[in-house]
Amino acid sequence: MRWWEERVVPRLVQASLRGEELAPHRDRACAQLSGAVLELGFGSGLNLAHCPPGIVRIDAVEPSDLAWRLSQDRRAATSVPVTRVGLDGQRVDADDATYDAVLSTFTFCTIPDPMRALSEVRRVLRPGGALFFLEHGLAPTATVRRWQRRCEPVQRRVAGGCHLTRDLPDLVTAADFDITDLEQGYLPGPRLTRPFTYCSAGRAVVRTG
Ligand SMILES: C[S@@+](CC[C@H](N)C(=O)[O-])C[C@H]1O[C@@H](n2cnc3c(N)ncnc32)[C@H](O)[C@@H]1O
């Protein structure tokens, strides 16, 4: 399966996530980014076109060399400096309180230990900084959840470890963040796709006190 994960999955991910239907969601996820930004699971750089002015730099965490190569043209087209600073969101090579914002889109489903990654996000965020997320995950509808549980073992094998049943808002709250904005719902599409399309988008800040 190594060749599949290294040579095929990054292309499949790029093809499935670059659709225009996601553009307004990416716009919203990126709208409040500013200063020094850490992006977890940078992928092929699909968020770059949605980044507002005011970002000083983007530090990218991305394990896949192919995804990083696929992002080359998008990186070349932006004026914001983008540097690949690491391979794993569970261990970010940065000092405490380095970033004004952390961005994650469709990545927490894949990180093996999301709580560990969230504790890294807490550590590297500056006081007043925020985590912005756009993630698919556990649906509220019982029948959809049943299909998510059925499909998850196959999804994990074919889609680079992607889970269908993670509830990111729950995980974020359990990791001592307060969620300040949250929008949830199914992306448009046939009912059959619902196990894959329930999304949570929002902003979270480190809980104080
Ligand atoms: C479904 S893709 C999303 C890519 C991009 N964020 C987007 O919205 O198009 C998930 C990304 O997370 C990356 N990833 C997997 N494990 C990771 C980890 N432990 N830390 C950081 N990123 C990881 C994958 O290589 C992949 O590029």
The ligand as an SDF file (V2000), in Angstrom:
LIG
                    3D

 27 29  0  0  0  0  0  0  0  0999 V2000
   -7.3810   15.2470    2.8110 C   0  0  0  0  0  0  0  0  0  0  0  0
   -5.8490   16.0490    2.6880 S   0  0  0  0  0  0  0  0  0  0  0  0
   -6.2560   17.7750    2.8280 C   0  0  0  0  0  0  0  0  0  0  0  0
   -5.2470   18.6640    2.1860 C   0  0  0  0  0  0  0  0  0  0  0  0
   -5.5120   20.1800    2.3170 C   0  0  0  0  0  0  0  0  0  0  0  0
   -5.5590   20.6020    3.6950 N   0  0  0  0  0  0  0  0  0  0  0  0
   -6.7710   20.5870    1.5970 C   0  0  0  0  0  0  0  0  0  0  0  0
   -7.7120   21.0840    2.2310 O   0  0  0  0  0  0  0  0  0  0  0  0
   -6.8310   20.4000    0.3780 O   0  0  0  0  0  0  0  0  0  0  0  0
   -5.0940   15.6860    4.2660 C   0  0  0  0  0  0  0  0  0  0  0  0
   -3.6520   16.1380    4.3100 C   0  0  0  0  0  0  0  0  0  0  0  0
   -3.1160   15.8870    5.6200 O   0  0  0  0  0  0  0  0  0  0  0  0
   -1.8130   15.3850    5.4660 C   0  0  0  0  0  0  0  0  0  0  0  0
   -1.4570   14.6360    6.6830 N   0  0  0  0  0  0  0  0  0  0  0  0
   -1.5570   13.3140    6.9200 C   0  0  0  0  0  0  0  0  0  0  0  0
   -1.0750   12.9980    8.1260 N   0  0  0  0  0  0  0  0  0  0  0  0
   -0.6510   14.1690    8.6810 C   0  0  0  0  0  0  0  0  0  0  0  0
   -0.0290   14.5080    9.9110 C   0  0  0  0  0  0  0  0  0  0  0  0
    0.2430   13.5770   10.8560 N   0  0  0  0  0  0  0  0  0  0  0  0
    0.2810   15.8050   10.1430 N   0  0  0  0  0  0  0  0  0  0  0  0
    0.0030   16.7530    9.2100 C   0  0  0  0  0  0  0  0  0  0  0  0
   -0.5860   16.4880    8.0200 N   0  0  0  0  0  0  0  0  0  0  0  0
   -0.9040   15.2160    7.7630 C   0  0  0  0  0  0  0  0  0  0  0  0
   -1.8900   14.5210    4.2050 C   0  0  0  0  0  0  0  0  0  0  0  0
   -0.6260   14.2630    3.6430 O   0  0  0  0  0  0  0  0  0  0  0  0
   -2.7710   15.3910    3.3190 C   0  0  0  0  0  0  0  0  0  0  0  0
   -2.0250   16.3000    2.5590 O   0  0  0  0  0  0  0  0  0  0  0  0
  1  2  1  0
  2  3  1  0
  2 10  1  0
  3  4  1  0
  4  5  1  0
  5  6  1  0
  5  7  1  0
  7  8  2  0
  7  9  1  0
 10 11  1  0
 11 12  1  0
 11 26  1  0
 12 13  1  0
 13 14  1  0
 13 24  1  0
 14 15  1  0
 14 23  1  0
 15 16  2  0
 16 17  1  0
 17 18  1  0
 17 23  2  0
 18 19  1  0
 18 20  2  0
 20 21  1  0
 21 22  2  0
 22 23  1  0
 24 25  1  0
 24 26  1  0
 26 27  1  0
M  CHG  2   2   1   9  -1
M  END
$$$$
